[in-house]
């Protein structure tokens, strides 16, 4: 209404002043007209003239009004038009901005899709996207390469759910994944899928339902990772753990066996030693007791030797000394040793020893001591596990090797134990209720020794049908004449000696050992001087007393034997020094020799060993 307020006021003013205006107009008109007096006009003419004049004035007024209105509306229209044009320009600019934004967003979306596509195609994990009906919409190349198939394969094939490729254990994979996705929206499983090479690959597969912002399902995303190597490693760790646990169990059994194997002969030694005090026992009975003492002492020493050998082998400290060895003499040792075993066991076992090499071809470079140890372990088992029957020992030349066979008709070895019979602490029977004695390390040591001699040891056996053990050593022949001369030279050393006029310094802090050595040396006529410490040894040496040989125990108080050895050599460089040591390490014994030791005796030392070594020095003079 406000926009018409001014016009309404104008119209009212016009109508209010209309009579006065008309009067002026008519007065002027009639003054100019033919009529001399208005009063003389007829009333109807007057009335009509008034109406016409009023209409004219009204028309003029309305014309003026509408002209003004039109002008104003034109101005307003022009203003509105300009505003509309401005708004249109703004709208166009806005549209341009929106279009630019749209293009930018579209490019960013395209770049993002490209990036995600590159990431998915480059991923090491296999990725598959299904629609809600489990139809494959997309699969990346990795899922095919994991299974060894062409990466350009149709990307819509559900390769991990192919029943022809799934392992029988995972044949229900389809059902399980569908139920889990329907109930929980996710599923996780390990499945085995056949590789193109025919082997099975283990996949760790995770599936999750994908939804939009409003919660409407779009499909299912599956990610599969090849964990075959991981599973193999886990299985190896499990096997290693089981082996470690089995090893610990076997070690515990081994320690229990050590206790038994040591205590059994020790019990006999103590028992028969006490029985020797029986004054009523006849000489024959006493001799029998002494024989039992010697047998059990030998057995105890053998157990200790086995433990020492095992320690050497475990620390790779076995030292093979290659010297001329007569194979037939080794078989003679095997014959003698086995005969003694059979006699002691009281079993009805027949022994057969067959020498397959002629005397002129049976001398080879090898290690006699370790060869005898191998035979001892194999023969111990042959007699131990044969209640009655036959034990055979054979040798033969087989190409560039010498092959030995030790067979028996004993209990044999079960197929399950054949694969691990050479493992440490393994026995056909173990535990406290086992039927047979032993530490369970003999075959382990035998194989390791043979391996170190560049040979091979194996077994053929069947439960209840006996066993055949074979081992080989390289055939490295030795000239027979040189061996014979060396053998003769060795045989000339006699254990019955007359060392009157000689003096030996015996250094040991153990009174029992001193008494034993005195008794052994008493029949030789040698003069024995005692030293109970390293300091006392040096005092005697410095006294310039004539000493022909020093028998030195390395475990001495005040100044140990090794230190005393070095100091002795500073005073006297030519006196033969024979060290008694409990060391089983070859390097330590070599260190002693390098420090000035003339020879080493590994304890316990037998009477024959002691006299033989001493004679090798004293008889030179």
C-alpha positions as CSV (number, residue, x, y, z in Angstrom):
1,X,0.0,0.0,0.0
2,X,2.8,2.4,0.7
3,X,3.8,2.5,-2.9
4,X,0.3,3.9,-3.9
5,X,-0.1,6.3,-1.0
6,X,1.3,9.4,-2.8
7,X,-1.0,8.8,-5.9
8,X,-4.1,8.5,-3.7
9,X,-3.4,11.8,-2.0
10,X,-3.0,13.5,-5.4
11,X,-6.3,12.1,-6.6
12,X,-8.1,13.4,-3.5
13,X,-6.6,16.8,-3.9
14,X,-7.7,16.9,-7.5
15,X,-11.3,16.0,-6.6
16,X,-11.4,18.5,-3.8
17,X,-10.3,21.4,-6.0
18,X,-12.3,20.1,-9.1
19,X,-15.2,22.5,-8.6
20,X,-13.0,25.6,-8.4
21,X,-11.1,24.4,-11.4
22,X,-14.2,23.8,-13.3
23,X,-15.6,27.1,-12.4
24,X,-12.5,28.9,-13.6
25,X,-12.5,26.8,-16.8
26,X,-16.1,27.4,-17.5
27,X,-15.9,31.0,-16.7
28,X,-13.1,31.4,-19.2
29,X,-14.8,29.2,-21.6
30,X,-18.0,31.1,-21.5
31,X,-16.3,34.3,-21.8
32,X,-14.8,33.1,-25.0
33,X,-17.9,31.3,-26.2
34,X,-20.8,32.4,-28.1
35,X,-22.8,32.4,-25.1
36,X,-22.8,35.6,-23.4
37,X,-24.1,34.4,-20.1
38,X,-23.8,31.0,-18.6
39,X,-27.0,31.4,-16.9
40,X,-28.7,31.5,-20.2
41,X,-27.6,27.9,-21.1
42,X,-30.0,25.2,-20.8
43,X,-29.6,23.1,-17.7
44,X,-29.1,19.8,-19.5
45,X,-26.3,21.4,-21.6
46,X,-24.8,22.8,-18.5
47,X,-25.0,19.4,-16.9
48,X,-23.4,17.7,-19.8
49,X,-20.6,20.2,-20.0
50,X,-20.0,19.7,-16.3
51,X,-19.8,15.9,-16.9
52,X,-17.6,16.3,-19.9
53,X,-15.3,18.7,-18.1
54,X,-15.1,16.5,-15.1
55,X,-14.4,13.5,-17.3
56,X,-11.8,15.4,-19.1
57,X,-10.1,16.6,-15.9
58,X,-10.4,13.1,-14.5
59,X,-8.9,11.6,-17.7
60,X,-6.1,14.1,-17.6
61,X,-5.5,13.4,-13.9
62,X,-5.5,9.7,-14.5
63,X,-3.3,10.1,-17.4
64,X,-0.8,12.1,-15.4
65,X,-1.2,9.5,-12.6
66,X,-0.5,6.5,-14.8
67,X,2.3,8.3,-16.6
68,X,3.9,9.0,-13.3
69,X,3.2,5.4,-12.2
70,X,4.6,4.0,-15.4
71,X,7.7,6.1,-15.0
72,X,8.1,4.9,-11.5
73,X,7.5,1.3,-12.5
74,X,9.9,1.7,-15.3
75,X,12.5,2.9,-12.9
76,X,11.7,0.1,-10.5
77,X,11.6,-2.4,-13.4
78,X,15.0,-1.2,-14.6
79,X,16.3,-1.5,-11.0
80,X,14.8,-5.0,-10.7
81,X,16.2,-5.9,-14.1
82,X,19.6,-4.7,-13.1
83,X,19.3,-6.6,-9.9
84,X,18.2,-9.7,-11.8
85,X,21.1,-9.3,-14.2
86,X,23.4,-8.9,-11.2
87,X,21.9,-12.0,-9.6
88,X,22.1,-13.8,-12.9
89,X,25.8,-12.9,-13.2
90,X,26.3,-14.0,-9.6
91,X,24.5,-17.2,-10.4
92,X,26.7,-17.8,-13.5
93,X,29.8,-17.2,-11.4
94,X,28.5,-19.5,-8.8
95,X,27.7,-22.2,-11.4
96,X,31.3,-21.8,-12.7
97,X,32.6,-22.2,-9.2
98,X,30.4,-25.2,-8.6
99,X,31.4,-26.7,-12.0
100,X,35.1,-26.1,-11.2
101,X,34.6,-27.6,-7.8
102,X,32.8,-30.5,-9.3
103,X,35.6,-31.1,-11.8
104,X,38.1,-30.8,-9.0
105,X,36.2,-33.3,-6.9
106,X,35.8,-35.6,-9.9
107,X,39.5,-35.4,-10.6
108,X,40.4,-36.1,-7.0
109,X,37.9,-38.9,-7.0
110,X,39.5,-40.3,-10.2
111,X,43.0,-39.9,-8.8
112,X,41.8,-41.5,-5.6
113,X,40.3,-44.4,-7.5
114,X,43.5,-44.7,-9.5
115,X,45.6,-44.7,-6.4
116,X,43.4,-47.3,-4.7
117,X,43.4,-49.3,-7.8
118,X,47.2,-49.2,-8.0
119,X,47.5,-50.0,-4.3
120,X,45.1,-53.0,-4.6
121,X,46.8,-54.3,-7.7
122,X,50.2,-53.8,-6.1
123,X,49.2,-55.5,-2.8
124,X,50.9,-58.8,-1.9
125,X,47.6,-60.0,-0.3
126,X,44.9,-61.4,-2.5
127,X,41.8,-59.1,-2.5
128,X,38.4,-60.1,-3.8
129,X,35.2,-58.0,-3.7
130,X,31.9,-59.8,-3.9
131,X,28.4,-58.3,-4.4
132,X,25.7,-59.3,-1.9
133,X,25.0,-62.5,-3.9
134,X,28.6,-63.6,-3.6
135,X,29.3,-62.9,-7.3
136,X,32.9,-61.7,-7.8
137,X,33.0,-58.0,-8.8
138,X,36.7,-57.6,-8.7
139,X,39.9,-59.6,-7.8
140,X,43.4,-58.3,-7.8
141,X,46.3,-60.0,-9.5
142,X,47.9,-61.2,-6.2
143,X,45.2,-63.7,-5.5
144,X,46.1,-65.5,-8.7
145,X,49.9,-65.2,-8.4
146,X,49.7,-66.6,-4.8
147,X,48.2,-69.7,-6.3
148,X,50.5,-69.7,-9.3
149,X,47.9,-68.9,-11.9
150,X,48.0,-66.4,-14.8
151,X,47.5,-62.9,-13.5
152,X,45.5,-62.0,-16.6
153,X,43.0,-64.6,-15.7
154,X,39.3,-63.7,-15.6
155,X,39.0,-61.4,-12.6
156,X,35.4,-62.6,-11.9
157,X,36.3,-66.2,-10.9
158,X,36.1,-67.0,-7.2
159,X,39.4,-68.9,-7.2
160,X,39.7,-69.4,-3.4
161,X,36.3,-71.0,-3.3
162,X,36.8,-73.3,-6.2
163,X,35.8,-76.8,-4.9
164,X,38.4,-78.4,-7.2
165,X,41.1,-76.4,-5.5
166,X,40.0,-76.4,-1.9
167,X,41.6,-79.0,0.4
168,X,39.1,-81.7,1.6
169,X,39.4,-80.3,5.1
170,X,38.0,-76.9,3.9
171,X,35.3,-78.2,1.6
172,X,32.6,-76.4,3.8
173,X,34.3,-73.0,3.5
174,X,31.4,-71.6,1.4
175,X,28.8,-72.5,3.9
176,X,30.8,-71.3,6.9
177,X,31.6,-67.9,5.4
178,X,28.1,-67.3,4.3
179,X,26.6,-68.1,7.7
180,X,29.2,-66.0,9.5
181,X,28.7,-62.9,7.2
182,X,25.0,-63.2,7.6
183,X,25.1,-63.4,11.4
184,X,28.1,-61.3,12.4
185,X,29.2,-59.4,9.3
186,X,32.7,-60.9,9.3
187,X,34.5,-64.2,9.0
188,X,38.1,-65.3,9.5
189,X,39.6,-68.6,8.7
190,X,42.7,-70.5,7.5
191,X,42.1,-72.5,4.4
192,X,44.3,-74.7,2.1
193,X,44.0,-74.1,-1.6
194,X,45.8,-76.1,-4.3
195,X,48.6,-74.3,-6.0
196,X,49.1,-74.6,-9.8
197,X,52.0,-76.9,-9.0
198,X,49.7,-79.3,-7.2
199,X,50.9,-78.4,-3.7
200,X,48.6,-76.8,-1.1
201,X,49.0,-73.1,-0.1
202,X,47.8,-72.0,3.3
203,X,45.8,-68.8,3.2
204,X,44.7,-66.6,6.1
205,X,41.4,-65.3,4.8
206,X,39.4,-62.5,6.3
207,X,36.0,-61.4,5.0
208,X,33.9,-58.4,6.1
209,X,30.5,-57.0,5.0
210,X,30.8,-53.5,3.4
211,X,27.9,-51.0,3.9
212,X,27.2,-47.5,2.8
213,X,26.6,-44.5,5.1
214,X,22.9,-45.5,5.5
215,X,23.8,-49.0,6.4
216,X,22.7,-50.6,3.1
217,X,25.0,-53.6,2.3
218,X,27.2,-53.0,-0.8
219,X,29.0,-56.3,-0.8
220,X,31.7,-58.4,0.9
221,X,35.4,-57.7,0.9
222,X,37.8,-60.7,1.2
223,X,41.6,-60.4,1.9
224,X,43.8,-63.5,1.8
225,X,47.4,-63.7,2.8
226,X,49.8,-66.5,2.0
227,X,51.0,-67.9,5.3
228,X,52.5,-71.2,4.0
229,X,56.0,-70.3,5.1
230,X,54.8,-69.0,8.4
231,X,52.9,-72.3,9.0
232,X,56.0,-74.3,8.0
233,X,58.1,-72.2,10.4
234,X,55.5,-72.8,13.2
235,X,55.5,-76.5,12.5
236,X,59.3,-76.6,12.5
237,X,59.2,-74.7,15.9
238,X,56.7,-77.2,17.2
239,X,58.9,-80.1,16.1
240,X,62.0,-78.4,17.5
241,X,60.1,-77.8,20.8
242,X,59.0,-81.4,20.9
243,X,62.5,-82.5,20.1
244,X,63.9,-80.2,22.8
245,X,61.4,-81.6,25.3
246,X,62.2,-85.1,24.2
247,X,65.9,-84.3,24.5
248,X,65.4,-83.0,28.0
249,X,63.6,-86.2,28.9
250,X,66.3,-88.3,27.3
251,X,69.0,-86.4,29.1
252,X,67.2,-87.0,32.4
253,X,67.0,-90.7,31.5
254,X,70.7,-90.5,30.6
255,X,71.7,-89.0,33.9
256,X,69.7,-91.7,35.7
257,X,71.4,-94.3,33.5
258,X,74.8,-92.8,34.4
259,X,74.0,-93.1,38.1
260,X,73.0,-96.7,37.5
261,X,76.0,-97.5,35.3
262,X,78.4,-96.0,37.8
263,X,76.8,-97.3,41.0
264,X,76.4,-100.9,39.8
265,X,80.1,-101.7,39.3
266,X,81.0,-99.4,42.2
267,X,78.7,-101.5,44.4
268,X,80.5,-104.7,43.3
269,X,83.9,-103.1,43.8
270,X,83.1,-102.0,47.4
271,X,81.4,-105.3,48.1
272,X,84.3,-107.6,46.9
273,X,86.9,-105.3,48.5
274,X,85.1,-105.8,51.8
275,X,84.9,-109.5,51.2
276,X,88.7,-109.6,50.8
277,X,88.9,-108.8,54.5
278,X,87.4,-112.2,55.2
279,X,90.3,-114.1,56.8
280,X,88.6,-117.4,56.3
281,X,88.4,-117.0,52.5
282,X,90.6,-119.4,50.6
283,X,93.3,-118.2,48.1
284,X,91.1,-119.3,45.2
285,X,88.1,-117.4,46.6
286,X,90.3,-114.3,47.1
287,X,91.5,-114.6,43.5
288,X,88.0,-114.8,42.3
289,X,87.1,-111.7,44.3
290,X,90.1,-109.9,42.8
291,X,89.0,-111.0,39.4
292,X,85.5,-109.5,40.0
293,X,87.2,-106.3,41.3
294,X,89.2,-106.0,38.1
295,X,86.2,-106.7,35.9
296,X,84.0,-104.1,37.6
297,X,86.9,-101.6,37.8
298,X,87.3,-102.0,34.0
299,X,83.6,-101.6,33.5
300,X,83.5,-98.5,35.6
301,X,86.5,-97.1,33.7
302,X,84.7,-97.9,30.4
303,X,81.6,-95.9,31.6
304,X,83.8,-92.9,32.5
305,X,85.6,-93.2,29.1
306,X,82.3,-93.2,27.3
307,X,81.2,-90.0,29.1
308,X,84.6,-88.4,28.3
309,X,84.3,-89.5,24.6
310,X,80.8,-88.1,24.4
311,X,82.0,-84.7,25.8
312,X,84.7,-84.7,23.1
313,X,82.3,-85.5,20.3
314,X,79.7,-83.0,21.4
315,X,82.4,-80.2,21.5
316,X,83.9,-81.4,18.1
317,X,87.2,-82.0,19.9
318,X,87.8,-85.5,18.6
319,X,91.2,-85.7,17.0
320,X,91.8,-88.5,14.5
321,X,95.5,-89.4,14.5
322,X,96.3,-91.3,11.2
323,X,98.9,-93.9,11.8
324,X,99.5,-97.4,10.3
325,X,96.8,-99.7,11.5
326,X,96.6,-103.5,10.8
327,X,93.0,-104.3,10.1
328,X,93.4,-108.0,10.9
329,X,94.8,-107.0,14.3
330,X,91.7,-104.9,14.9
331,X,89.6,-108.0,14.2
332,X,91.8,-110.0,16.6
333,X,90.9,-107.4,19.2
334,X,87.2,-107.7,18.3
335,X,87.5,-111.5,18.7
336,X,89.2,-111.3,22.1
337,X,86.9,-108.5,23.4
338,X,83.7,-110.3,22.2
339,X,84.8,-113.6,23.6
340,X,85.4,-112.0,27.0
341,X,81.9,-110.4,26.8
342,X,80.2,-113.7,26.0
343,X,82.0,-115.5,28.8
344,X,81.1,-112.9,31.3
345,X,77.4,-112.8,30.2
346,X,77.1,-116.6,30.4
347,X,75.0,-116.6,27.2
348,X,74.9,-119.3,24.6
349,X,76.3,-117.2,21.7
350,X,78.6,-118.4,18.9
351,X,81.1,-115.9,17.6
352,X,82.4,-115.9,14.1
353,X,85.2,-113.5,12.9
354,X,86.0,-113.4,9.2
355,X,89.0,-111.6,7.9
356,X,88.4,-110.4,4.4
357,X,91.7,-108.7,3.7
358,X,95.0,-110.6,3.1
359,X,97.8,-109.9,5.5
360,X,99.8,-108.1,2.8
361,X,97.0,-105.6,2.1
362,X,95.4,-105.1,5.5
363,X,97.5,-102.2,6.8
364,X,96.0,-98.8,6.3
365,X,96.3,-95.2,7.6
366,X,93.7,-94.8,10.4
367,X,93.3,-94.3,14.1
368,X,93.6,-97.6,16.0
369,X,92.2,-96.3,19.3
370,X,89.0,-94.9,17.8
371,X,88.5,-97.9,15.5
372,X,88.6,-100.1,18.6
373,X,86.1,-97.8,20.3
374,X,83.7,-98.2,17.4
375,X,84.0,-102.0,17.5
376,X,83.5,-102.0,21.3
377,X,80.2,-100.0,21.1
378,X,78.9,-102.2,18.3
379,X,80.0,-105.5,19.9
380,X,78.6,-104.4,23.3
381,X,75.2,-104.0,21.7
382,X,75.5,-107.3,19.7
383,X,76.1,-109.3,22.8
384,X,73.8,-107.3,25.0
385,X,70.7,-107.7,22.8
386,X,71.3,-111.3,21.8
387,X,70.0,-113.8,24.4
388,X,71.3,-116.8,22.4
389,X,72.4,-117.3,18.8
390,X,75.2,-115.9,16.8
391,X,77.4,-112.8,16.5
392,X,79.5,-112.4,13.3
393,X,82.3,-109.9,12.6
394,X,83.5,-109.5,9.0
395,X,85.8,-107.2,7.0
396,X,86.0,-106.8,3.3
397,X,87.6,-104.5,0.7
398,X,84.9,-102.6,-1.1
399,X,86.3,-100.4,-3.8
400,X,88.2,-97.5,-2.2
401,X,86.9,-98.4,1.3
402,X,87.2,-101.1,3.9
403,X,83.8,-102.3,5.0
404,X,83.1,-103.9,8.4
405,X,80.0,-105.9,9.3
406,X,78.8,-106.7,12.8
407,X,75.7,-108.8,12.8
408,X,73.7,-110.6,15.4
409,X,70.6,-112.8,15.8
410,X,69.2,-110.7,18.7
411,X,66.0,-108.8,19.3
412,X,66.4,-106.5,16.4
413,X,65.2,-102.9,16.1
414,X,61.7,-101.8,15.4
415,X,61.0,-99.8,12.3
416,X,59.9,-96.8,14.3
417,X,63.3,-96.7,16.2
418,X,65.4,-97.3,13.1
419,X,65.2,-93.7,12.0
420,X,66.5,-92.3,15.3
421,X,68.6,-95.1,16.7
422,X,71.8,-93.1,16.2
423,X,70.4,-90.1,18.1
424,X,72.0,-89.3,21.4
425,X,70.5,-91.0,24.5
426,X,68.1,-93.2,22.3
427,X,67.6,-96.8,23.2
428,X,65.2,-99.5,22.0
429,X,63.9,-99.4,25.6
430,X,64.3,-96.6,28.1
431,X,63.0,-95.8,31.6
432,X,63.6,-97.4,34.9
433,X,62.0,-100.7,33.8
434,X,64.2,-101.3,30.7
435,X,65.5,-104.8,30.2
436,X,69.0,-103.8,29.2
437,X,71.8,-101.7,30.7
438,X,73.8,-98.9,29.0
439,X,74.0,-95.2,28.6
440,X,72.3,-95.0,25.2
441,X,75.2,-93.1,23.6
442,X,77.2,-95.9,22.1
443,X,75.7,-95.8,18.6
444,X,75.8,-92.0,18.6
445,X,79.5,-92.0,19.4
446,X,80.2,-94.8,16.9
447,X,78.6,-92.9,14.1
448,X,80.3,-89.6,15.0
449,X,83.7,-91.3,15.1
450,X,83.2,-93.0,11.8
451,X,82.0,-89.7,10.3
452,X,85.2,-88.0,11.5
453,X,87.2,-90.8,9.9
454,X,85.6,-90.0,6.5
455,X,83.5,-93.1,6.7
456,X,79.8,-94.0,7.0
457,X,77.9,-96.2,9.5
458,X,74.4,-97.6,8.9
459,X,72.1,-100.4,10.1
460,X,69.7,-102.9,8.7
461,X,67.3,-104.5,11.1
462,X,63.9,-106.0,11.7
463,X,62.2,-106.5,15.1
464,X,62.8,-110.0,16.3
465,X,65.2,-110.9,13.4
466,X,68.5,-109.5,14.6
467,X,70.6,-106.5,13.3
468,X,73.4,-105.9,10.9
469,X,75.6,-102.8,11.4
470,X,77.9,-101.7,8.6
471,X,80.6,-99.1,8.6
472,X,83.3,-98.1,6.2
473,X,86.7,-96.3,6.4
474,X,88.8,-95.1,3.5
475,X,91.3,-97.6,2.2
476,X,94.6,-95.9,2.4
477,X,97.2,-98.7,2.2
478,X,100.6,-98.6,4.0
479,X,103.8,-100.1,2.9
480,X,104.0,-103.5,4.8
481,X,107.8,-103.5,5.5
482,X,107.9,-100.1,7.2
483,X,105.0,-101.2,9.4
484,X,106.7,-104.4,10.4
485,X,109.9,-102.6,11.5
486,X,107.9,-100.1,13.5
487,X,106.0,-103.0,15.1
488,X,109.2,-104.8,16.1
489,X,110.7,-101.7,17.5
490,X,107.6,-101.2,19.7
491,X,107.7,-104.9,20.8
492,X,111.2,-104.5,22.2
493,X,110.0,-102.3,25.1
494,X,109.8,-104.6,28.1
495,X,107.7,-103.8,31.2
496,X,110.1,-105.6,33.4
497,X,112.8,-103.0,34.1
498,X,115.9,-102.5,36.3
499,X,116.3,-98.9,37.0
500,X,118.7,-99.1,39.8
501,X,120.7,-95.9,40.2
502,X,118.0,-93.9,38.6
503,X,116.0,-91.2,40.5
504,X,112.4,-90.2,39.8
505,X,110.6,-87.2,41.4
506,X,106.9,-88.1,41.9
507,X,104.9,-84.9,42.5
508,X,101.3,-85.5,43.8
509,X,99.4,-84.2,46.8
510,X,97.3,-87.4,47.2
511,X,98.8,-89.8,49.7
512,X,97.0,-92.8,48.3
513,X,98.4,-92.1,44.8
514,X,101.9,-91.8,46.2
515,X,101.6,-95.1,47.9
516,X,100.3,-96.7,44.7
517,X,103.1,-95.3,42.6
518,X,105.7,-96.4,45.2
519,X,104.3,-99.9,45.1
520,X,104.4,-100.0,41.2
521,X,107.9,-98.6,41.1
522,X,109.3,-100.6,44.0
523,X,110.2,-103.7,41.8
524,X,112.3,-101.6,39.4
525,X,115.0,-100.5,41.9
526,X,114.4,-96.8,41.1
527,X,114.9,-94.2,43.8
528,X,111.6,-92.3,44.4
529,X,111.5,-88.8,45.8
530,X,108.1,-87.3,46.8
531,X,106.9,-83.7,46.4
532,X,103.4,-82.6,47.7
533,X,103.2,-79.1,46.2
534,X,104.5,-77.1,43.3
535,X,106.8,-75.1,45.6
536,X,108.4,-78.3,46.9
537,X,109.0,-79.5,43.4
538,X,111.0,-76.4,42.6
539,X,113.0,-76.6,45.8
540,X,114.0,-80.1,45.0
541,X,115.0,-79.2,41.4
542,X,117.0,-76.2,42.6
543,X,118.8,-78.5,45.1
544,X,120.8,-79.8,42.1
545,X,119.9,-83.3,43.1
546,X,120.3,-85.7,40.2
547,X,116.7,-86.2,38.8
548,X,116.3,-88.6,35.8
549,X,112.5,-88.0,35.4
550,X,109.7,-86.0,36.9
551,X,106.2,-87.6,37.2
552,X,104.0,-84.5,37.6
553,X,100.3,-84.3,38.7
554,X,98.9,-81.1,37.3
555,X,96.4,-80.5,40.1
556,X,98.8,-79.3,42.9
557,X,98.4,-76.9,45.8
558,X,100.3,-73.5,46.1
559,X,101.7,-73.7,42.6
560,X,99.8,-75.9,40.2
561,X,101.4,-78.4,37.9
562,X,101.2,-76.3,34.8
563,X,102.9,-73.4,36.5
564,X,105.5,-75.7,38.0
565,X,106.1,-77.1,34.6
566,X,107.0,-73.7,33.2
567,X,109.3,-72.9,36.2
568,X,111.0,-76.3,36.0
569,X,111.9,-75.7,32.4
570,X,113.5,-72.4,33.4
571,X,115.8,-74.3,35.7
572,X,116.2,-77.6,33.8
573,X,115.5,-77.9,30.1
574,X,116.5,-81.5,29.6
575,X,114.8,-83.5,32.4
576,X,111.9,-85.6,31.0
577,X,108.6,-84.5,32.5
578,X,105.6,-86.9,32.3
579,X,102.4,-85.1,33.2
580,X,99.4,-86.9,34.7
581,X,96.2,-85.1,33.7
582,X,92.5,-85.7,33.8
583,X,92.0,-83.4,30.8
584,X,90.3,-85.0,27.9
585,X,90.9,-82.1,25.5
586,X,93.5,-82.5,22.8
587,X,94.3,-78.8,22.7
588,X,95.0,-78.7,26.4
589,X,97.3,-81.7,26.1
590,X,99.1,-80.0,23.2
591,X,99.5,-76.9,25.2
592,X,101.3,-79.0,27.9
593,X,103.6,-80.4,25.3
594,X,104.3,-76.9,24.0
595,X,105.0,-75.7,27.5
596,X,107.8,-78.3,27.9
597,X,106.0,-81.5,28.9
598,X,107.7,-84.7,27.5
599,X,104.6,-86.9,27.6
600,X,101.0,-86.9,28.9
601,X,99.2,-89.7,30.7
602,X,95.4,-89.4,31.0
603,X,94.1,-90.6,34.3
604,X,93.4,-93.2,35.4
605,X,96.7,-94.7,34.5
606,X,97.3,-98.5,34.5
607,X,100.5,-100.0,35.7
608,X,101.5,-101.2,32.2
609,X,100.9,-97.7,30.8
610,X,103.0,-96.0,33.5
611,X,106.0,-98.4,33.2
612,X,105.9,-98.3,29.4
613,X,106.1,-94.5,29.3
614,X,108.8,-94.2,31.9
615,X,110.9,-96.9,30.2
616,X,110.7,-94.9,26.9
617,X,112.7,-92.1,28.6
618,X,114.9,-93.9,31.1
619,X,116.0,-96.7,28.7
620,X,117.3,-94.1,26.2
621,X,120.2,-93.4,28.6
